[in-house]
Amino acid sequence: MRIVDFHAHVIPPDLVGAMRSGSAPDDIRLEMADGRPWVVHPQGYRYALLDAFHDVGARLAAMDEAGIDLAVLSCPPTLFLYWTDPATAVDAARVVNDGIAKMVAQAPDRFAGVATVPLPDPEAAAAELRRAVRELGLKGAQIGPHAEGVPLDDDSLRPVLTTAADLDVPLIVHPYYVGSTPSLDDFYLTNLQGNPWQTAVCASRLILSGTLDALPTLDVALVHGGGHLPYQIGRLDHGYQVRPEAQRPTMPPSSYLRRFHYDTLLYRPEATRWLIEQVGADRVLYGTDMPFDMDGGPLHQQLGDGLSDDVMAAVAHRNAERLFDLTGRC
C-alpha cells in the first residue's frame, strides 16, 4: 500500500549553511554537543540536527526504512520566526520556501512541499503564499495557531486565510514555541500538553468566531490528532447551548469537526481509531513528525489492527493525495 506522510519536517540546506556561518535569521546557530551538531535558538530551544533534516539522500533513506513513499515537507515550527521583526520574518520565509522547493526538485516523485508565511505581516504573508503556490509549486502552507498571541480568527489575519481559500490550498496548523512557557517548562510539558492545547484552542476559535462559516471552502489540517478538540467537543456543544458568548456559529460546534483534517499522531492505536470513528476516515491523514524524536512511527503502529483495507488506504495515501492535489506524483 502506498504511504504518504503529510507531517514531515525539513530544514533547507541553505539555511543550515547560514546557521553554520553565523548568518542565519534570529541568530539561530549550530553548536556541537555529544559529537553532533545541535540547532540552538537564542530563546533557549535546541534540538539535534539530524542528517534527515537537510540531506536529501539521508531523508530518502529514512523514508525507505519507514516504508514511506512520499512526504509533504514543511519547516519545523521553530522557523516560523513570528517573534522577529516583520522584515526578518518575510525574508526568512522566502529563504525557507525556496529551499523546500529545491529539495522537492531533487526528488519530485518522493517529495511535495508546503510553505511557511510571515503571519505578523498578513499582506506579505498572503503575497508569499501566492508566490509559493503559483511560482514554486508548493501545495499550501503550514502556520502557527496564532501569531505571537494574535489568533488566526482575528480580522487582521483574514487575508492569509482568504488567500488559501482562493488558491484552493490547505493550511496546516502547527503549534510552536522556542522559549519558556510558564507552568509547562518541566517534564517537556510545553510539547506534550502545550502543543495539543494550542491546537485545540485555535480550532475552537475558528469554530466559535464564525470564521469557518465565513470561509466555507477553507481547508484546515490539525496536527497531533486535533489536540484536545475531538475529545472535548461535547463541552463546546454544551457551551453553544447555554452560553451566549459561544453562539456565533450557525451550527453546534460538533458540526464543524469534519471541516478539519487531522493527522494520526496520537501514539495509541485505540485513540487514532476513535478519532476516525468521530470525524470519518476521509478526514484523517498519516503523519510522523519525522525526524523529530516525537516521530509516531509506521502506519501499522499508529493504526493497529481491525480497520478495513479501504479505511487504511484512505488514511495512508488517498486523503493526502486529495487534500494536497498530489495527482501525478502518485
N, C-alpha and C positions, 0 to 999 in steps of 0.2 A: 504493500500500500504506500502511495506517495505521502510524504510528510513535509508540511510547510510550517516553519517556526516563525510566528509573527512578533515575538518578543525577544529580540536578539540585538545585543549592543556591540558597537564598534567605536574605535577612536581612529579617525583617518590618519594615515602615516604622516602627512604634512603637519598635523597638529602635534603628533608625538615628537617630530623633529623640533618643533618650536619649543616644546617642553624641555627637550634636552639642551637647547641653546639658550634658554632663559628668555625667549621672546614670546612665549605664549600669553594669551589674554588672561587678565586677572592674576597674573604672577603664578599660574599653575606650573609646577616644576616636577622633575623626576629626581628621586633620591634612591640610593642603593641601601637595601636592608635585607638581611638574610640571603645575601648573594643574588638578589634580583631587583629590578627597578620597581619603584612604587610611585604612583601618581599622588602628588601631595597638593592639596588646596590650602590657601592661606587661612581659610576659616577653620581648618582642623581636620577635615575629612581626608582619608587616604585609602588607597587600595592598590593591590599588586597589578602591575602592568603585564598581564599575560600576553604571550605572543598572539593568541587567538583574538585579542582586541584589535590588532592593527596589521598583522601579517596575513595576507590573503591565503597563502599556502597552509599556514597553521590553522586558520579558521576552517578551511575546507576539510582538513584532516579531522578536526574536532567534530565537524558536522557529519562526516562519514562514520566516525566512531559511534555517534549518537543515532545514526540512521536518518538524518535529516537531509532531504533533497534540495530544499530551497529555504533561505532565510530572508526575512524582511528586516533590513538593517536600520538601526536607529542609534543615535549617540547616547551615552549614559546621561541620565538627567542631571548629573553634576556639571554638565557642559551647557545647560540652558543659559547660565550667566545672566539671569534676570536681575540679579543684585548688583551688577555693574552699571556704569553709565550707559544710556541707550546707544550711543555711537559704538562703544565697545561691543555690546550685545549684537548689534546689526552686523558689524564686520566679522565677528566670530561665527555667527550663523552662516554667513556666506562661505567662510572657510570650511566649516563642518559639512555643509551641503555639497559643495564642490568635491570635497574629499570622499564623501559617501558615494557620490555619482561615479567617481573614478574607481572605487572599489567594485561597484556594480559592473562597470565596463570590463573589469578584468575577468569576471565570471558571470556573464549575464544569464546563463542557464541555471545558476545556483543562487543568485542574489537578486533582490529588489531592494529599494530603499525608501525611507521616509525622511522628511526634512525636520530641522528644528527652526523655530522662528522667534524673533526678539519681541516677546509679548509686551514689555514695558513701553514699546513704541508701536501701537496697534496698526497704524497705517503702514509703517515699514514692515511689520510682520506680515500683513496681508500681501504687500508687494513681493516679499521674499517667498511666500507660499506660492504665489503665481509664477514667479521665476523658477522655483524648484520643480514645479509640476510641468510647466509648459516648455522650459528650456533644458532642464536637467533630466526630465523623465521620472522624477520621484513620485511616489504613489500616495502622498498625503503628508501629514505632519504629526510629530509627537510633541505634546505641550504639557506644561505643568497644570495641576488642578487650580492654580492661582498664580498670579504674577506678583510675588512679594506681598501677599496679603490681599491683592485685588482679585476677587473671584471671577471665574470665567463667565458668570451670568451678568457681570457688571456691564452697563451700557458702553463703557469705554472700550471694551474688548469685542464688541459685536462685529466690527469689521473683519476680524480674523475668522469668527465662526461663519459669518455670511459668505466670506470668500471660499471657505472649504465647501460649503453647501453649493455655491455657484459652480465650483470646479468639479463637483461630484467626487470628492476625495474624503476619506475619513480622517478624523483627529483621534490619535491615541492619547489618552490622558494618563500621564505617569507622574506619581508624586516625586518630590525632590527635596533634598537638603544637602548642605555642605558644612554646616557648623553645628553649634549646640542647640538642642531643643529642650527647654526646661521641662523637668519631670520625666523625660524619656531618655536621657543620656545613659542611664545604667542599663546593663544587660542587653544592649543593642536594640532596645525597645523603640528607638527612633525609626528603625526599619521594620521590626517585627510587628509592632502595633501602630506606629505613627503613619507608615505608608498606607495601610488599608484604611485607616481613619481619614486621611486626606482624600482618598479616592471616594469614600462614601459621602463625605460632606460635599464634595464637588458635584457628584451625581445628584445628590438630594437637592442642591441648589438649582441645578439645571432643570429639574422637575418642578420644584415648588415656585420658582420665579416665573414660570411660564415660558422660559427660553425654548424648550423643546416644542411647545405649541407654536411659537413664533417662527421656528425654523424646522418645518416638518420634514425636510429632506436631509437634514444634517445627520451624518453617521458619526457616532462616538464609540470608541472602544475603550473599555476599562481594564486595566491590568490587575493582577492579583485577584482574579475572580470577582472583580467588582468591590473588593474590600468588604466592609460590613453591610453594604447596601442590601443584597438579596435577603440576608438573614433578618434584617430589621425593617423590611418593607411593610410589614403589618403595623408597626409603630407609626410609620409615616401615614399609612391609610387611616389609622385611628385619629391622628392629629388633623388630617384633612377633614374628618367628620366633625370634630369638636372644637377646633381652634380656627378662628377667622384668619389669623396670620398665615395659615397653611392652605388656604382655599383658592389661591390664584390659578392653579392649573385647571383645565377644563374637565379632567377626569381624575379619579383616585390615583395616587402615586404608583400603585402596583400595575396600573395600566401602561405605565411607561417603561417597565422593566425590559420589554422587547425593543425599545428604542435604542438600547445599548447592545454592543457586543462585549464579550468577556473572554479573558484567557483562562487557561486551565491551571494556573499556578496557585493551587490550594494545598498541595503537599499531602493530601489524603484522598484516595480514590473515591471514598464514600461522599466526601464533600463535593468533589467535582461532578459526580453522577447526580447528586441532589441539585446542583446548580443547573445541570442540563434539564432535569425534570421541571424546574421552576421557569426557565426562560426559553426552553426549546433547543433542540440540537443544532438548529441553524444559526444560533447566536453565540456559540462557544467555539473558540479557536485555540489550537495548540500553541503554547508559548513556553519558553525555557528560562529566560533571563540570562542565557549564555553570554559571556563566560564568567559572570559573577559567581561567587560561592553560594548564592541563593538559587542556582540552577535547579529547576524542578525535575529534571531527568527525562528519560524517554517517554513516549506517548503511553505505552502499556503500563508503565509505572504510575503515571498520573491518573489513568482512567480505570485500571484494574480490569476485571473480567465481567462478563454478563451483558455488555452492550452489543447491539446488532451491528452487522457489517456496515449497514447504511449510516448509522449514527457515528461509528468510528471514522468512516470516510469523510463525513461532514466536518467533524472536528479536526481530523488530520490534515485535510487539504481543501475541501470544496468551499468552505466558508471563507477562508483566506483568499482563495482564487477569485471569488465573487467580490469580496469587500475591497480588495486591493487591485482589482482588474488585472489579474495575472495571466489572463488568456494569452497564449503564445509562449509563455515561459513554462508551461506545464505539459 
